[in-house]
Amino acid sequence: MDTAGLVALRHDLHAHPELAFEEHRSSEVVADYLRSLGLEVHRGLAGTGVVGVLRNGDSERCIGLRADLDALPLHEQNLFPHRSRHEGRMHACGHDGHTAMLLGAARELAEDADFNGTVVFIFQPAEETDGGARVMIEQGLFEQFPVDAVFGMHNWPGLAVGQFAVHNGPVMACADQFDIVLEGHGGHAAMPQQARDPLIAGAALVQALQTVVSRALDPLDPAVLSVTRFFAGGEAYNVIPAKAHIGGTVRTFRAEVQDRIEAALERLSAGIAAAHGVQAHLDYRRGYPPTVNSAAEAGLCVEVARAVAGDDNVHTELPPSMGAEDFSYMLREKPGCYVWIGNGEAEGGCMLHNPHYDFNDAILPLGVAYWVALVKRRLG
């Protein structure tokens, strides 16, 4: 394995981060690398997506492996030589490492095609915010490349180097958003009886929303409802505003829980607004769905991870994360599994979406070995 070459590739990608659907240089690097291995290369899905196809033998079995390409709109505060060269853009989630590991696996499999079937290497844009997986699917990803199952991998700070985590079922939560506009009647702050104050209604509503998870849901159904925005009025101290805006996010693992939370938001907004003589307008938006592994594929990934890392280095009981991941769209279409690979301790700010984060180069060979072993086990 050309570990030094993979490190250099990863550093190059890290130094040239690109945001969602703008990954033009990154996709060019990926496409050129795949072509150099003799793979069939397809471009254009979701604009900057790249798909490489490697066939061997006569089997019709087909496996999809996915990595993400995009960076975050974040100012990097690292000082090492491969830090971002673009102000306000940074690979703070390790997508540079994910891409490098999958390219390394493509090289290993192209040089030693000890499998029978087809491997589809999916390099997806816009994971962070804009749902590049959904766009690739809508534009025909799985019609054009009809994989039997699809697999993903993400580095995980706080999980030791050399270790994996595999979940049978939910791995990551949904990422819904809501906005509530409370519309009252503005007036003079010295004469509040002439107004219908949306701020008072908003304060009551923010408090009431904290009861949704604790009182409207089964305690065994994990969920988070966080109010993250509450604003109204301007700069005047003597004006009661006419409108107040409340917004936030909802995270959970089941569609039924999403339905219950949305209904509770509607009910509380309307009721509290009526009690205060104002109008409420709720906009609830379903974001990334929950990321849920299928049982058979999760079992396969446990076996593969144990084969490459050892039995004691594969965790199957870690709790899922309330973070979200648009690989969930692929898992709604195909069976598959999304695993975590340990990135090491998260000390000194080396955690996801932190300006001091960096992908751990020491795990590149392990990630490559996992991908290669997964293909050979699935298509053996």
BASE-511049 format. One record per residue (C-alpha): residue in three letters; residue number from 0; x, y, z. Coordinates in steps of 0.25 Angstrom, whole numbers, plus 2048, in hexadecimal, padded with zeros to 3 digits. Example, Ala and Ser with C-alpha at 12.3 -4.5 7.8 and 13.67 -1.06 7.14 Angstrom:
BEGIN
R     r     k     u     v     w
R   ALA     0   831   7EE   81F
R   SER     1   837   7FC   81D
END
This chain:
BEGIN
R     r     k     u     v     w
R   MET     0   800   800   800
R   ASP     1   805   80E   7FC
R   THR     2   803   814   80A
R   ALA     3   80C   820   807
R   GLY     4   804   823   7FA
R   LEU     5   7F7   822   801
R   VAL     6   7FC   82C   80B
R   ALA     7   801   836   801
R   LEU     8   7F3   834   7F9
R   ARG     9   7EC   837   806
R   HIS    10   7F4   843   80A
R   ASP    11   7F2   849   7FC
R   LEU    12   7E3   847   7FD
R   HIS    13   7E3   84E   80B
R   ALA    14   7EB   85A   806
R   HIS    15   7E1   85C   7FB
R   PRO    16   7D3   85B   801
R   GLU    17   7C6   85D   7F9
R   LEU    18   7B8   860   7FE
R   ALA    19   7AB   858   7FA
R   PHE    20   7AA   857   7EB
R   GLU    21   7B6   85F   7E8
R   GLU    22   7C0   853   7EA
R   HIS    23   7C5   855   7DB
R   ARG    24   7D4   853   7DF
R   SER    25   7D2   847   7E8
R   SER    26   7C9   840   7DE
R   GLU    27   7D4   842   7D4
R   VAL    28   7DE   83C   7DD
R   VAL    29   7D5   830   7E0
R   ALA    30   7D2   82E   7D1
R   ASP    31   7E0   82E   7CD
R   TYR    32   7E5   825   7D8
R   LEU    33   7DA   81B   7D4
R   ARG    34   7DD   81C   7C5
R   SER    35   7EC   819   7C8
R   LEU    36   7E8   80C   7CE
R   GLY    37   7E0   808   7C2
R   LEU    38   7D2   80A   7C8
R   GLU    39   7C6   80E   7C0
R   VAL    40   7C3   81C   7C5
R   HIS    41   7B6   823   7C5
R   ARG    42   7B4   832   7C8
R   GLY    43   7A8   83C   7C9
R   LEU    44   79F   836   7D3
R   ALA    45   79B   841   7DD
R   GLY    46   7A5   84A   7D5
R   THR    47   7B2   846   7DB
R   GLY    48   7AF   838   7DF
R   VAL    49   7B9   82D   7DA
R   VAL    50   7B6   81E   7D8
R   GLY    51   7C1   814   7D5
R   VAL    52   7BD   806   7D1
R   LEU    53   7C6   7FA   7D2
R   ARG    54   7C2   7EC   7CD
R   ASN    55   7C8   7DE   7CE
R   GLY    56   7C3   7D1   7CB
R   ASP    57   7B5   7CD   7C6
R   SER    58   7AC   7CF   7D2
R   GLU    59   7A1   7D9   7D2
R   ARG    60   7A2   7DD   7E0
R   CYS    61   7A5   7EB   7E3
R   ILE    62   7AA   7F3   7EF
R   GLY    63   7AA   802   7F1
R   LEU    64   7B4   809   7FA
R   ARG    65   7B2   818   7FD
R   ALA    66   7BC   824   801
R   ASP    67   7B8   833   802
R   LEU    68   7C0   83E   7FB
R   ASP    69   7BB   84B   801
R   ALA    70   7C1   854   80C
R   LEU    71   7BB   85E   816
R   PRO    72   7BA   86D   816
R   LEU    73   7C4   86E   822
R   HIS    74   7D1   876   824
R   GLU    75   7DC   86C   827
R   GLN    76   7E4   86F   833
R   ASN    77   7EF   864   831
R   LEU    78   7FD   868   82D
R   PHE    79   802   85C   827
R   PRO    80   807   85D   818
R   HIS    81   7FB   856   812
R   ARG    82   7F1   860   819
R   SER    83   7E6   866   810
R   ARG    84   7EB   870   805
R   HIS    85   7DD   875   804
R   GLU    86   7D8   87F   80E
R   GLY    87   7CB   87B   815
R   ARG    88   7CB   86D   80F
R   MET    89   7D0   860   817
R   HIS    90   7D0   851   817
R   ALA    91   7CB   851   825
R   CYS    92   7C4   844   824
R   GLY    93   7CE   83B   81E
R   HIS    94   7C8   839   810
R   ASP    95   7D6   83B   80A
R   GLY    96   7DA   82E   812
R   HIS    97   7CD   827   80E
R   THR    98   7D0   82A   7FF
R   ALA    99   7DF   826   801
R   MET   100   7DB   818   807
R   LEU   101   7D1   815   7FC
R   LEU   102   7DB   818   7F2
R   GLY   103   7E5   810   7F9
R   ALA   104   7DC   804   7F9
R   ALA   105   7D9   806   7EA
R   ARG   106   7E8   805   7E7
R   GLU   107   7E9   7F8   7F0
R   LEU   108   7DD   7F2   7E9
R   ALA   109   7E2   7F6   7DB
R   GLU   110   7EF   7F0   7DD
R   ASP   111   7EA   7E3   7E4
R   ALA   112   7DC   7E0   7DF
R   ASP   113   7DA   7D5   7E8
R   PHE   114   7CB   7D6   7E7
R   ASN   115   7BF   7D2   7DE
R   GLY   116   7B6   7DD   7DA
R   THR   117   7B5   7EC   7D9
R   VAL   118   7BA   7F7   7E3
R   VAL   119   7B4   805   7E1
R   PHE   120   7BC   810   7E8
R   ILE   121   7B3   81C   7EB
R   PHE   122   7B9   829   7EE
R   GLN   123   7AE   832   7F2
R   PRO   124   7AD   841   7F3
R   ALA   125   7A6   84A   7FD
R   GLU   126   7A4   841   809
R   GLU   127   7A5   84C   813
R   THR   128   799   854   810
R   ASP   129   793   852   803
R   GLY   130   790   843   802
R   GLY   131   799   83F   7F6
R   ALA   132   795   831   7F8
R   ARG   133   786   834   7F6
R   VAL   134   78A   83C   7E9
R   MET   135   792   830   7E4
R   ILE   136   787   827   7E6
R   GLU   137   77D   830   7E0
R   GLN   138   786   831   7D4
R   GLY   139   786   822   7D2
R   LEU   140   792   81D   7DA
R   PHE   141   78C   80F   7DD
R   GLU   142   785   80E   7D0
R   GLN   143   792   810   7C9
R   PHE   144   79A   808   7D3
R   PRO   145   791   7FD   7D9
R   VAL   146   798   7F9   7E5
R   ASP   147   793   7EE   7EE
R   ALA   148   798   7F5   7FB
R   VAL   149   79F   802   7FE
R   PHE   150   7A9   805   809
R   GLY   151   7AF   812   810
R   MET   152   7BA   815   81A
R   HIS   153   7BC   821   823
R   ASN   154   7C8   824   82C
R   TRP   155   7C4   826   83B
R   PRO   156   7CC   82F   844
R   GLY   157   7CC   829   852
R   LEU   158   7CC   81B   84D
R   ALA   159   7DA   815   84E
R   VAL   160   7E3   813   842
R   GLY   161   7E2   805   83D
R   GLN   162   7D4   803   841
R   PHE   163   7C6   803   83A
R   ALA   164   7B8   805   83F
R   VAL   165   7AC   7FE   837
R   HIS   166   79E   800   83B
R   ASN   167   793   7F6   838
R   GLY   168   788   800   835
R   PRO   169   788   80F   837
R   VAL   170   796   816   836
R   MET   171   792   824   834
R   ALA   172   786   82D   836
R   CYS   173   77D   835   82D
R   ALA   174   780   844   82C
R   ASP   175   772   84B   82B
R   GLN   176   771   85A   82C
R   PHE   177   765   862   831
R   ASP   178   762   871   831
R   ILE   179   756   877   838
R   VAL   180   751   885   835
R   LEU   181   748   88C   840
R   GLU   182   741   897   83A
R   GLY   183   73A   8A1   844
R   HIS   184   737   8B0   844
R   GLY   185   743   8BA   847
R   GLY   186   741   8C6   84F
R   HIS   187   747   8CF   85A
R   ALA   188   74F   8C8   865
R   ALA   189   749   8D2   86F
R   MET   190   73B   8CE   86A
R   PRO   191   73B   8BF   869
R   GLN   192   72C   8BD   86A
R   GLN   193   72B   8C3   85C
R   ALA   194   734   8B8   856
R   ARG   195   734   8A9   855
R   ASP   196   742   8A6   859
R   PRO   197   749   89A   851
R   LEU   198   755   89A   85A
R   ILE   199   74D   896   867
R   ALA   200   746   88B   85E
R   GLY   201   754   887   859
R   ALA   202   75A   886   867
R   ALA   203   74F   87D   86B
R   LEU   204   750   875   85F
R   VAL   205   75F   872   860
R   GLN   206   75C   86D   86E
R   ALA   207   751   864   86A
R   LEU   208   75A   85E   85E
R   GLN   209   763   858   869
R   THR   210   757   84F   86D
R   VAL   211   756   849   85F
R   VAL   212   761   83E   862
R   SER   213   75E   83C   870
R   ARG   214   74F   83B   86F
R   ALA   215   74A   839   861
R   LEU   216   754   82D   85E
R   ASP   217   757   81F   863
R   PRO   218   763   820   86D
R   LEU   219   769   815   865
R   ASP   220   769   81D   858
R   PRO   221   775   825   858
R   ALA   222   773   834   852
R   VAL   223   779   842   853
R   LEU   224   771   84E   851
R   SER   225   77A   85B   852
R   VAL   226   775   869   851
R   THR   227   781   870   84A
R   ARG   228   77B   87D   846
R   PHE   229   771   888   84C
R   PHE   230   771   896   847
R   ALA   231   768   8A2   846
R   GLY   232   767   8B1   845
R   GLY   233   772   8BA   841
R   GLU   234   77A   8C4   849
R   ALA   235   770   8CC   850
R   TYR   236   76D   8CA   85F
R   ASN   237   75F   8D0   85E
R   VAL   238   759   8C7   853
R   ILE   239   751   8BA   855
R   PRO   240   754   8B3   848
R   ALA   241   74A   8AD   83F
R   LYS   242   751   8A0   83C
R   ALA   243   75A   896   843
R   HIS   244   762   88B   83D
R   ILE   245   766   87E   843
R   GLY   246   76E   873   83D
R   GLY   247   775   866   840
R   THR   248   778   858   83D
R   VAL   249   772   84A   83F
R   ARG   250   77B   83D   840
R   THR   251   775   82F   841
R   PHE   252   777   821   83B
R   ARG   253   769   81D   837
R   ALA   254   75F   824   82D
R   GLU   255   753   821   837
R   VAL   256   75A   82A   841
R   GLN   257   75C   835   837
R   ASP   258   74D   834   834
R   ARG   259   74A   836   843
R   ILE   260   754   841   845
R   GLU   261   74E   849   839
R   ALA   262   740   847   83E
R   ALA   263   744   84C   84C
R   LEU   264   74B   858   846
R   GLU   265   73E   85B   83F
R   ARG   266   735   859   84B
R   LEU   267   73E   861   854
R   SER   268   740   86D   84B
R   ALA   269   731   86E   848
R   GLY   270   72D   86D   856
R   ILE   271   737   876   85C
R   ALA   272   734   880   851
R   ALA   273   725   880   853
R   ALA   274   727   882   862
R   HIS   275   72F   88F   860
R   GLY   276   727   894   855
R   VAL   277   731   892   84A
R   GLN   278   732   88A   83D
R   ALA   279   73C   87E   83C
R   HIS   280   742   879   82E
R   LEU   281   74A   86C   82F
R   ASP   282   754   868   824
R   TYR   283   759   85A   827
R   ARG   284   763   855   81D
R   ARG   285   768   846   81C
R   GLY   286   777   846   81A
R   TYR   287   780   83A   819
R   PRO   288   779   82E   81D
R   PRO   289   77F   825   828
R   THR   290   78B   81C   824
R   VAL   291   786   80E   827
R   ASN   292   78F   802   824
R   SER   293   789   7F5   81F
R   ALA   294   78B   7E9   828
R   ALA   295   792   7DF   81E
R   GLU   296   79B   7EA   819
R   ALA   297   79F   7EE   827
R   GLY   298   7A2   7E0   82A
R   LEU   299   7AB   7DF   81E
R   CYS   300   7B2   7EC   822
R   VAL   301   7B4   7E7   830
R   GLU   302   7BB   7DA   82A
R   VAL   303   7C4   7E2   821
R   ALA   304   7C8   7ED   82B
R   ARG   305   7CC   7E2   835
R   ALA   306   7D4   7DB   82A
R   VAL   307   7DC   7E7   827
R   ALA   308   7DD   7ED   836
R   GLY   309   7DB   7E2   83F
R   ASP   310   7CE   7DE   847
R   ASP   311   7D1   7E7   853
R   ASN   312   7D2   7F3   84A
R   VAL   313   7C4   7F3   844
R   HIS   314   7B9   7F9   84D
R   THR   315   7AB   7F5   84A
R   GLU   316   7A4   7FB   856
R   LEU   317   7A8   80A   855
R   PRO   318   79C   813   855
R   PRO   319   798   81A   848
R   SER   320   79B   829   845
R   MET   321   791   834   845
R   GLY   322   799   839   839
R   ALA   323   794   837   82B
R   GLU   324   799   832   81E
R   ASP   325   793   832   810
R   PHE   326   798   824   80E
R   SER   327   78B   821   814
R   TYR   328   784   824   806
R   MET   329   78D   818   800
R   LEU   330   788   80F   80C
R   ARG   331   77A   812   809
R   GLU   332   77C   80D   7FB
R   LYS   333   785   801   7FD
R   PRO   334   789   7F8   809
R   GLY   335   797   7FC   80E
R   CYS   336   79F   800   81A
R   TYR   337   7A6   80D   81F
R   VAL   338   7B2   80A   829
R   TRP   339   7BB   813   831
R   ILE   340   7CA   812   831
R   GLY   341   7D1   817   83D
R   ASN   342   7D9   825   83A
R   GLY   343   7DF   825   848
R   GLU   344   7DD   82E   854
R   ALA   345   7D6   83B   852
R   GLU   346   7E0   843   85A
R   GLY   347   7E4   851   856
R   GLY   348   7D8   854   84E
R   CYS   349   7DA   848   845
R   MET   350   7CB   845   844
R   LEU   351   7C1   846   838
R   HIS   352   7BE   854   833
R   ASN   353   7C9   85A   83C
R   PRO   354   7D3   864   836
R   HIS   355   7DE   85C   83B
R   TYR   356   7D9   84F   836
R   ASP   357   7E2   846   82D
R   PHE   358   7E0   838   827
R   ASN   359   7E9   82E   82E
R   ASP   360   7F3   829   823
R   ALA   361   7F6   81C   82B
R   ILE   362   7E8   816   828
R   LEU   363   7E9   817   819
R   PRO   364   7EF   809   817
R   LEU   365   7E5   803   821
R   GLY   366   7D9   80A   819
R   VAL   367   7DF   805   80C
R   ALA   368   7E0   7F7   812
R   TYR   369   7D2   7F7   817
R   TRP   370   7CC   7FB   809
R   VAL   371   7D5   7F0   802
R   ALA   372   7D1   7E6   80C
R   LEU   373   7C2   7EA   80B
R   VAL   374   7C2   7E8   7FB
R   LYS   375   7C9   7DB   7FC
R   ARG   376   7C0   7D6   806
R   ARG   377   7B3   7DB   7FF
R   LEU   378   7B8   7D7   7F1
R   GLY   379   7C0   7CB   7F5
END
